[in-house]
Amino acid sequence: MIGLGCWRVRRRLGAYRDRELSPGRQARVEAHLAVCAGCQAELRGLERLARWLPASVPEPPEAFWQAFWPDVRARLEPAPAPAWWERLLGSVLGHPRLALGSAVGAAVALLALLTPWTVERVLAPSPELAPVAEAMTVQSVEMSQPDSSVMLFTNDDKELTVIWVFGLDRT
């Protein structure tokens, strides 16, 4: 643990090394360094570090300083708030699972809404064919041979009769 004197001196070692202290403070730091091995080691570490740093930093061009403060102000000013739909869209598209789930949910909802209409439309008889469908009769006739069958199609006016025979070619 370092004492209060060491703490004060170590705070000023960088300025001491760069000769930036007032003469009185410079003399107090030198007096402490003469008796404190820990602070001497700290000063040597700073000197080793200083060898790795460049001697001077080049001055930026005038164009840098002209753009510097406007850039700082622009970064400090709050950005305009996005519209509600941009926030919603950003929150959905920012999460792939949520986007995929939303797309699947929308597809299922669309399918659920359109399916009854489509099935009803496909299964409902055409109005033009309704009188024809009501005037037809289809009958199945039992045969003596177990693998054969006969179907009879007849319209109500008995103008047309169709007979289908199945399974007789196997005998």
C-alpha positions as CSV (number, residue, x, y, z in Angstrom):
1,M,0.0,0.0,0.0
2,I,1.3,3.4,-0.9
3,G,1.3,6.4,1.4
4,L,-0.3,9.8,0.8
5,G,3.1,11.3,-0.2
6,C,3.6,8.5,-2.8
7,W,0.1,9.0,-4.1
8,R,0.6,12.8,-4.6
9,V,4.0,12.2,-6.3
10,R,2.8,9.5,-8.6
11,R,-0.1,11.7,-9.8
12,R,2.5,14.2,-10.9
13,L,5.2,12.0,-12.4
14,G,4.0,12.5,-16.0
15,A,4.2,16.3,-15.6
16,Y,7.5,16.0,-13.7
17,R,9.0,14.0,-16.6
18,D,7.8,16.5,-19.1
19,R,9.1,19.5,-17.0
20,E,5.6,21.0,-16.7
21,L,5.6,21.5,-12.9
22,S,6.2,24.7,-11.1
23,P,9.7,25.0,-9.6
24,G,8.4,24.4,-6.0
25,R,6.5,21.2,-7.0
26,Q,9.4,20.1,-9.1
27,A,11.7,20.3,-6.1
28,R,9.2,18.4,-3.8
29,V,8.9,15.6,-6.3
30,E,12.7,15.4,-6.7
31,A,13.1,15.2,-2.9
32,H,10.5,12.4,-2.6
33,L,12.1,10.5,-5.5
34,A,15.5,10.7,-3.7
35,V,14.2,8.5,-0.8
36,C,11.4,6.4,-2.4
37,A,12.3,3.3,-4.5
38,G,8.7,2.6,-5.5
39,C,8.2,6.0,-7.0
40,Q,11.6,5.8,-8.7
41,A,10.4,2.5,-10.3
42,E,7.2,4.1,-11.4
43,L,9.2,7.0,-13.1
44,R,11.4,4.5,-14.9
45,G,8.2,2.7,-16.2
46,L,6.9,6.0,-17.5
47,E,10.2,6.7,-19.3
48,R,10.1,3.2,-20.9
49,L,6.6,3.9,-22.1
50,A,7.6,7.3,-23.4
51,R,10.1,5.7,-25.7
52,W,7.4,3.8,-27.5
53,L,5.3,6.9,-28.1
54,P,6.0,9.3,-30.9
55,A,7.8,12.5,-30.0
56,S,5.0,14.7,-31.3
57,V,1.6,14.3,-32.8
58,P,1.2,16.0,-36.2
59,E,-1.3,18.8,-36.3
60,P,-4.4,17.9,-38.4
61,P,-5.1,19.9,-41.5
62,E,-7.5,22.9,-41.3
63,A,-10.3,21.0,-43.1
64,F,-10.3,18.6,-40.1
65,W,-11.0,21.4,-37.7
66,Q,-13.7,23.0,-39.9
67,A,-15.7,19.7,-39.9
68,F,-14.9,18.7,-36.3
69,W,-17.4,20.7,-34.3
70,P,-20.3,20.3,-36.7
71,D,-19.7,16.5,-36.6
72,V,-19.6,16.6,-32.8
73,R,-22.9,18.6,-32.7
74,A,-24.6,16.3,-35.2
75,R,-23.7,13.2,-33.2
76,L,-24.9,14.8,-29.9
77,E,-28.3,15.9,-31.4
78,P,-30.9,13.2,-31.1
79,A,-31.9,11.6,-34.4
80,P,-35.5,12.2,-35.5
81,A,-37.8,9.5,-34.2
82,P,-38.8,7.0,-36.9
83,A,-42.5,6.5,-37.8
84,W,-44.5,3.9,-35.9
85,W,-44.5,1.5,-38.9
86,E,-40.8,1.8,-39.3
87,R,-40.2,0.8,-35.7
88,L,-42.6,-2.1,-36.0
89,L,-41.1,-3.3,-39.3
90,G,-37.6,-2.9,-37.9
91,S,-38.4,-4.9,-34.8
92,V,-39.9,-7.7,-36.9
93,L,-37.2,-7.8,-39.6
94,G,-34.4,-7.5,-37.0
95,H,-35.4,-10.9,-35.6
96,P,-35.5,-13.6,-38.3
97,R,-37.5,-16.1,-36.2
98,L,-40.2,-13.4,-35.6
99,A,-40.2,-12.5,-39.3
100,L,-40.6,-16.1,-40.3
101,G,-43.3,-16.7,-37.7
102,S,-45.2,-13.7,-38.8
103,A,-45.0,-14.8,-42.5
104,V,-46.2,-18.3,-41.6
105,G,-49.0,-16.9,-39.5
106,A,-50.2,-14.6,-42.3
107,A,-50.1,-17.5,-44.8
108,V,-52.2,-19.7,-42.4
109,A,-54.7,-16.9,-41.8
110,L,-55.0,-16.3,-45.5
111,L,-55.5,-20.0,-46.2
112,A,-58.1,-20.3,-43.4
113,L,-60.0,-17.4,-44.9
114,L,-59.9,-18.6,-48.5
115,T,-60.4,-22.3,-48.0
116,P,-64.1,-22.4,-47.2
117,W,-64.9,-20.2,-50.2
118,T,-62.8,-22.4,-52.5
119,V,-64.2,-25.7,-51.2
120,E,-67.7,-24.4,-51.4
121,R,-67.2,-23.2,-54.9
122,V,-65.6,-26.5,-56.0
123,L,-68.1,-28.8,-54.4
124,A,-71.3,-26.8,-55.2
125,P,-73.0,-28.0,-58.4
126,S,-73.1,-25.6,-61.2
127,P,-76.6,-24.0,-61.5
128,E,-76.7,-25.0,-65.2
129,L,-76.2,-28.7,-64.3
130,A,-78.6,-28.8,-61.3
131,P,-81.7,-29.9,-63.4
132,V,-79.6,-32.6,-65.1
133,A,-78.2,-33.9,-61.8
134,E,-81.7,-34.2,-60.3
135,A,-83.0,-36.2,-63.3
136,M,-80.3,-39.0,-63.1
137,T,-80.4,-42.3,-61.3
138,V,-77.3,-44.6,-60.7
139,Q,-77.9,-48.1,-59.5
140,S,-75.5,-50.9,-58.5
141,V,-76.6,-54.5,-59.4
142,E,-75.3,-57.6,-57.5
143,M,-73.9,-60.3,-59.8
144,S,-73.6,-64.0,-59.2
145,Q,-69.9,-63.9,-59.8
146,P,-68.1,-62.3,-56.7
147,D,-65.5,-60.3,-58.7
148,S,-67.9,-58.7,-61.1
149,S,-70.4,-55.9,-60.8
150,V,-72.8,-53.9,-62.9
151,M,-73.8,-50.2,-62.7
152,L,-76.9,-48.7,-64.4
153,F,-77.2,-45.1,-65.2
154,T,-80.6,-43.9,-66.3
155,N,-82.2,-40.5,-66.7
156,D,-85.7,-40.0,-65.4
157,D,-87.2,-39.7,-68.9
158,K,-85.7,-43.2,-69.7
159,E,-84.3,-41.7,-72.9
160,L,-80.8,-42.7,-72.0
161,T,-79.5,-45.8,-70.2
162,V,-75.8,-46.6,-69.7
163,I,-74.7,-50.0,-68.4
164,W,-71.2,-50.5,-67.0
165,V,-70.0,-54.1,-66.5
166,F,-66.8,-54.6,-64.3
167,G,-64.8,-57.7,-63.7
168,L,-66.1,-60.1,-66.4
169,D,-62.8,-60.2,-68.3
170,R,-61.2,-62.2,-65.5
171,T,-63.3,-65.3,-66.0
